[in-house]
Structure formats: C-alpha cells, structure tokens
Amino acid sequence: MPNITENITLVTGSVNRIAMAVGRNANTVTIVAASKGQTAAAIREAYAAGLRHFGESYLQEALIKIEQLIDLDIIWHFIGPLQSNKTAVIAKHFDWVHSIDRLSIAERLSRQRPQPLPPLQVCVQVNIDGEASKSGVSPQQLVTLADQVSVLPNLCLRGLMAIPRPRVTPEEQAQPLRAVADLLAEFKSRSPRLAGLDTLSMGMSDDVAAAVAEGATLVRIGSAIFGPRNVLPST
C-alpha cells in the first residue's frame, strides 16, 4: 500500500525546490491531487496530510466521494472531459472546472450555477498538440473562446489547462508547456478582459518538474501521491 502522507511530503518538497530554483515563490504552485479511482479513505488521508484541492474526472464516482467527505472543506476540481448532460450537476457540486473547450458548455455551466454559490472558477482547455483523441480548443481558436467565456456572469475565467502528449526527456516535456504559457501571456496582452488571468493548470506526476519550471500554478498529481489508481468504471 502506498504511504500517502509520505508521498505528499516528497511531492510538496520537490515542487517547492523546483519553484525556488527557477525564482518562483513556492506558494504560487498549488497541488491538485488527481483522485479519480481512489477511495474516500485515501482522499481523507491526503487531506489530513495537508492537501485541500482534489481533482475528479468521472462524475458519478466523484459525487459519491463528495457526499462521503462532506465534513471536510475540500476544494473540488472537475478535470475530465465535459458532457452537456452533466453540466448542471458539475455546476452545483464543484468549485473549479478545468476543461472548458466550447462556448455551449461554458454557457450551460454559467446558467446552471446555483445563485447562492460564488462564481465557478474555470479554465479553457487548449489542445496544444492537436491530438484528435483529446479534448481542447486549438491555439488558433483560443482567444475567441476565452473572450466569450470571460463575460459569462456566473463563471470566473482564470486561465488555461493543457494535457500534452507524454514525452521522455525534461527538455521535450518543457516544449509544449512553454507553448501553453506563451499562449496565456500572448492573449492576456491582446484583450483587456483577459489581462488579469493568473492560472496555468498543467503538469502531472511524470512532467511536474517541467511544468513548475514553465510556470504552472495548478499541478494535477495522481500516481505520485496515491500510487497506481484503481480501475473504476468511467461514468
């Protein structure tokens, strides 16, 4: 069994060292524990070790855990592909959504966000490698979509999310991550409405070092914290 508490200490220490090595304040990087396929007990242990942000990709699985862990002040992130028939439930139960890739989904989330709740924090997902198998908007369409999302009343656009295809060396890993950071900087300068964006959700267990070095503010870490995930149905 993985030692979740020990793993969190190691991951946090590594993230902090990398941030400081590139001249960043370690507090500008938040670890989002990618907890899909993990039990509520594992999440509870990670929470006890200091984590507060948890990312889920499978809605039905996530809803069960959200209910089981309602006594904890967890900040829930939805990091999986979005389907229009699930936006109402996501808008009600999550604090962040990382994977907006079309205006219709953003409009539904805004319209369905319950009024007593604060605006839903969101990122636009960019398909930086142009992979047909992955969600995300193309870099060419990014500014238009971000501009449209930024004016929706119950959403707060924070920045970009990306899942580059796996690469082997740190230098190879850095290239697409740097491209995402450059895209954020570019369109912030082109649109006054986007000038305040502050979030880059990128980097997972295998490329977290490169992601932090290239400016990631949210890193989505799963196996390095929890070990190999259990195989659960994707619902």
LUMVO-556636 format. One record per residue (C-alpha): residue in three letters; x, y, z. Coordinates in steps of 0.1 Angstrom, whole numbers. Last residue first. Example, Ala and Ser with C-alpha at 12.3 -4.5 7.8 and 13.67 -1.06 7.14 Angstrom:
BEGIN
rec r:SER | east:137 | north:-11 | up:71
rec r:ALA | east:123 | north:-45 | up:78
***
This chain:
BEGIN
rec r:THR | east:-193 | north:73 | up:-156
rec r:SER | east:-159 | north:58 | up:-162
rec r:PRO | east:-159 | north:24 | up:-144
rec r:LEU | east:-132 | north:20 | up:-118
rec r:VAL | east:-97 | north:6 | up:-122
rec r:ASN | east:-78 | north:15 | up:-91
rec r:ARG | east:-51 | north:42 | up:-95
rec r:PRO | east:-14 | north:34 | up:-93
rec r:GLY | east:2 | north:51 | up:-63
rec r:PHE | east:-18 | north:77 | up:-44
rec r:ILE | east:6 | north:107 | up:-43
rec r:ALA | east:30 | north:102 | up:-72
rec r:SER | east:1 | north:84 | up:-90
rec r:GLY | east:-22 | north:114 | up:-91
rec r:ILE | east:-7 | north:149 | up:-93
rec r:ARG | east:-25 | north:177 | up:-111
rec r:VAL | east:-3 | north:208 | up:-110
rec r:LEU | east:-20 | north:242 | up:-106
rec r:THR | east:2 | north:273 | up:-110
rec r:ALA | east:23 | north:260 | up:-138
rec r:GLY | east:50 | north:285 | up:-149
rec r:GLU | east:75 | north:267 | up:-171
rec r:ALA | east:97 | north:254 | up:-143
rec r:VAL | east:66 | north:241 | up:-125
rec r:ALA | east:55 | north:222 | up:-156
rec r:ALA | east:90 | north:208 | up:-163
rec r:ALA | east:92 | north:194 | up:-127
rec r:VAL | east:56 | north:181 | up:-129
rec r:ASP | east:62 | north:160 | up:-160
rec r:ASP | east:56 | north:124 | up:-149
rec r:SER | east:32 | north:131 | up:-120
rec r:MET | east:11 | north:156 | up:-138
rec r:GLY | east:18 | north:191 | up:-153
rec r:MET | east:-6 | north:218 | up:-164
rec r:SER | east:-32 | north:241 | up:-150
rec r:LEU | east:-19 | north:276 | up:-158
rec r:THR | east:-37 | north:303 | up:-138
rec r:ASP | east:-34 | north:340 | up:-135
rec r:LEU | east:-58 | north:358 | up:-159
rec r:GLY | east:-59 | north:395 | up:-152
rec r:ALA | east:-53 | north:407 | up:-187
rec r:LEU | east:-81 | north:387 | up:-202
rec r:ARG | east:-108 | north:414 | up:-205
rec r:PRO | east:-81 | north:439 | up:-218
rec r:SER | east:-75 | north:415 | up:-248
rec r:ARG | east:-43 | north:412 | up:-267
rec r:SER | east:-17 | north:412 | up:-239
rec r:LYS | east:-35 | north:385 | up:-220
rec r:PHE | east:-37 | north:366 | up:-253
rec r:GLU | east:1 | north:365 | up:-256
rec r:ALA | east:9 | north:357 | up:-220
rec r:LEU | east:-15 | north:328 | up:-220
rec r:LEU | east:-2 | north:315 | up:-253
rec r:ASP | east:33 | north:317 | up:-241
rec r:ALA | east:25 | north:296 | up:-210
rec r:VAL | east:9 | north:270 | up:-233
rec r:ALA | east:40 | north:270 | up:-256
rec r:ARG | east:63 | north:266 | up:-226
rec r:LEU | east:43 | north:235 | up:-216
rec r:PRO | east:46 | north:222 | up:-251
rec r:GLN | east:84 | north:225 | up:-251
rec r:ALA | east:92 | north:216 | up:-214
rec r:GLN | east:84 | north:179 | up:-218
rec r:GLU | east:110 | north:175 | up:-246
rec r:GLU | east:137 | north:192 | up:-225
rec r:PRO | east:127 | north:171 | up:-194
rec r:THR | east:132 | north:140 | up:-215
rec r:VAL | east:105 | north:114 | up:-223
rec r:ARG | east:74 | north:130 | up:-237
rec r:PRO | east:37 | north:121 | up:-230
rec r:ARG | east:11 | north:141 | up:-250
rec r:PRO | east:4 | north:175 | up:-236
rec r:ILE | east:-26 | north:178 | up:-212
rec r:ALA | east:-34 | north:215 | up:-211
rec r:MET | east:-54 | north:240 | up:-189
rec r:LEU | east:-56 | north:277 | up:-193
rec r:GLY | east:-66 | north:308 | up:-173
rec r:ARG | east:-88 | north:320 | up:-145
rec r:LEU | east:-122 | north:326 | up:-161
rec r:CYS | east:-147 | north:334 | up:-133
rec r:LEU | east:-181 | north:320 | up:-142
rec r:ASN | east:-216 | north:330 | up:-131
rec r:PRO | east:-220 | north:360 | up:-154
rec r:LEU | east:-204 | north:349 | up:-187
rec r:VAL | east:-181 | north:377 | up:-199
rec r:SER | east:-148 | north:358 | up:-197
rec r:VAL | east:-162 | north:328 | up:-216
rec r:GLN | east:-165 | north:347 | up:-248
rec r:ASP | east:-130 | north:362 | up:-246
rec r:ALA | east:-116 | north:328 | up:-238
rec r:LEU | east:-133 | north:313 | up:-268
rec r:THR | east:-121 | north:339 | up:-292
rec r:VAL | east:-86 | north:339 | up:-278
rec r:LEU | east:-83 | north:301 | up:-280
rec r:GLN | east:-94 | north:295 | up:-316
rec r:GLN | east:-59 | north:294 | up:-331
rec r:PRO | east:-45 | north:275 | up:-302
rec r:SER | east:-70 | north:247 | up:-309
rec r:VAL | east:-97 | north:241 | up:-283
rec r:GLY | east:-95 | north:211 | up:-260
rec r:SER | east:-105 | north:175 | up:-258
rec r:LYS | east:-80 | north:148 | up:-267
rec r:SER | east:-82 | north:119 | up:-292
rec r:ALA | east:-77 | north:141 | up:-323
rec r:GLU | east:-44 | north:154 | up:-309
rec r:GLY | east:-36 | north:190 | up:-319
rec r:ASP | east:-5 | north:190 | up:-296
rec r:ILE | east:-16 | north:221 | up:-276
rec r:ASN | east:-52 | north:210 | up:-272
rec r:VAL | east:-61 | north:240 | up:-251
rec r:GLN | east:-85 | north:236 | up:-221
rec r:VAL | east:-102 | north:268 | up:-210
rec r:CYS | east:-100 | north:272 | up:-173
rec r:VAL | east:-129 | north:278 | up:-148
rec r:GLN | east:-137 | north:291 | up:-113
rec r:LEU | east:-174 | north:288 | up:-107
rec r:PRO | east:-188 | north:321 | up:-95
rec r:PRO | east:-198 | north:320 | up:-58
rec r:LEU | east:-227 | north:298 | up:-47
rec r:PRO | east:-261 | north:311 | up:-36
rec r:GLN | east:-271 | north:315 | up:-73
rec r:PRO | east:-268 | north:279 | up:-83
rec r:ARG | east:-246 | north:275 | up:-114
rec r:GLN | east:-269 | north:263 | up:-141
rec r:ARG | east:-267 | north:293 | up:-165
rec r:SER | east:-229 | north:297 | up:-161
rec r:LEU | east:-223 | north:259 | up:-166
rec r:ARG | east:-246 | north:259 | up:-196
rec r:GLU | east:-229 | north:289 | up:-212
rec r:ALA | east:-195 | north:273 | up:-207
rec r:ILE | east:-206 | north:241 | up:-223
rec r:SER | east:-220 | north:259 | up:-253
rec r:LEU | east:-189 | north:280 | up:-256
rec r:ARG | east:-166 | north:251 | up:-263
rec r:ASP | east:-135 | north:236 | up:-247
rec r:ILE | east:-140 | north:240 | up:-210
rec r:SER | east:-118 | north:215 | up:-192
rec r:HIS | east:-105 | north:229 | up:-159
rec r:VAL | east:-137 | north:233 | up:-139
rec r:TRP | east:-134 | north:246 | up:-103
rec r:ASP | east:-155 | north:247 | up:-72
rec r:PHE | east:-176 | north:217 | up:-80
rec r:HIS | east:-210 | north:204 | up:-68
rec r:LYS | east:-237 | north:225 | up:-84
rec r:ALA | east:-221 | north:234 | up:-117
rec r:ILE | east:-210 | north:198 | up:-121
rec r:VAL | east:-245 | north:186 | up:-116
rec r:ALA | east:-259 | north:210 | up:-142
rec r:THR | east:-231 | north:203 | up:-166
rec r:LYS | east:-237 | north:166 | up:-169
rec r:ASN | east:-259 | north:164 | up:-200
rec r:SER | east:-236 | north:187 | up:-218
rec r:GLN | east:-206 | north:164 | up:-215
rec r:LEU | east:-173 | north:178 | up:-202
rec r:PRO | east:-140 | north:159 | up:-204
rec r:GLY | east:-122 | north:155 | up:-171
rec r:ILE | east:-106 | north:179 | up:-146
rec r:PHE | east:-135 | north:188 | up:-123
rec r:HIS | east:-119 | north:204 | up:-93
rec r:TRP | east:-133 | north:201 | up:-57
rec r:ILE | east:-120 | north:224 | up:-29
rec r:ILE | east:-123 | north:202 | up:2
rec r:ASP | east:-136 | north:217 | up:34
rec r:LEU | east:-142 | north:183 | up:50
rec r:ASP | east:-175 | north:171 | up:66
rec r:ILE | east:-189 | north:165 | up:31
rec r:LEU | east:-164 | north:137 | up:25
rec r:GLN | east:-188 | north:108 | up:18
rec r:GLU | east:-211 | north:131 | up:-2
rec r:ILE | east:-182 | north:144 | up:-23
rec r:LYS | east:-170 | north:108 | up:-27
rec r:ILE | east:-202 | north:96 | up:-41
rec r:LEU | east:-204 | north:126 | up:-64
rec r:ALA | east:-169 | north:119 | up:-77
rec r:GLU | east:-177 | north:84 | up:-89
rec r:GLN | east:-207 | north:96 | up:-107
rec r:LEU | east:-188 | north:125 | up:-123
rec r:TYR | east:-156 | north:107 | up:-135
rec r:SER | east:-127 | north:131 | up:-139
rec r:GLU | east:-120 | north:143 | up:-103
rec r:GLY | east:-94 | north:167 | up:-89
rec r:PHE | east:-88 | north:174 | up:-53
rec r:HIS | east:-76 | north:206 | up:-36
rec r:ARG | east:-72 | north:208 | up:2
rec r:LEU | east:-39 | north:188 | up:8
rec r:GLY | east:-24 | north:190 | up:43
rec r:ALA | east:-16 | north:154 | up:53
rec r:ALA | east:-51 | north:150 | up:68
rec r:TYR | east:-65 | north:158 | up:34
rec r:ALA | east:-44 | north:131 | up:18
rec r:GLU | east:-57 | north:106 | up:44
rec r:ARG | east:-93 | north:117 | up:37
rec r:ILE | east:-86 | north:113 | up:0
rec r:ALA | east:-74 | north:77 | up:6
rec r:ALA | east:-105 | north:70 | up:27
rec r:ALA | east:-128 | north:84 | up:0
rec r:THR | east:-113 | north:58 | up:-23
rec r:GLN | east:-91 | north:65 | up:-54
rec r:GLY | east:-101 | north:59 | up:-90
rec r:LYS | east:-101 | north:96 | up:-97
rec r:SER | east:-81 | north:114 | up:-70
rec r:ALA | east:-59 | north:138 | up:-90
rec r:ALA | east:-45 | north:157 | up:-60
rec r:VAL | east:-44 | north:193 | up:-70
rec r:ILE | east:-10 | north:207 | up:-58
rec r:THR | east:-10 | north:245 | up:-58
rec r:VAL | east:20 | north:265 | up:-71
rec r:THR | east:23 | north:302 | up:-63
rec r:ASN | east:32 | north:294 | up:-27
rec r:ALA | east:66 | north:281 | up:-39
rec r:ASN | east:76 | north:317 | up:-48
rec r:ARG | east:93 | north:314 | up:-82
rec r:GLY | east:130 | north:320 | up:-90
rec r:VAL | east:136 | north:290 | up:-111
rec r:ALA | east:153 | north:270 | up:-83
rec r:MET | east:126 | north:282 | up:-59
rec r:ALA | east:99 | north:266 | up:-79
rec r:ILE | east:118 | north:234 | up:-84
rec r:ARG | east:125 | north:231 | up:-46
rec r:ASN | east:89 | north:238 | up:-37
rec r:VAL | east:76 | north:212 | up:-62
rec r:SER | east:100 | north:186 | up:-49
rec r:GLY | east:92 | north:192 | up:-12
rec r:THR | east:55 | north:190 | up:-19
rec r:VAL | east:59 | north:157 | up:-38
rec r:LEU | east:80 | north:142 | up:-11
rec r:THR | east:58 | north:153 | up:18
rec r:ILE | east:27 | north:141 | up:-2
rec r:ASN | east:43 | north:107 | up:-8
rec r:GLU | east:50 | north:103 | up:29
rec r:THR | east:13 | north:110 | up:38
rec r:ILE | east:1 | north:87 | up:10
rec r:ASN | east:22 | north:58 | up:21
rec r:PRO | east:13 | north:35 | up:-8
rec r:MET | east:0 | north:0 | up:0
***
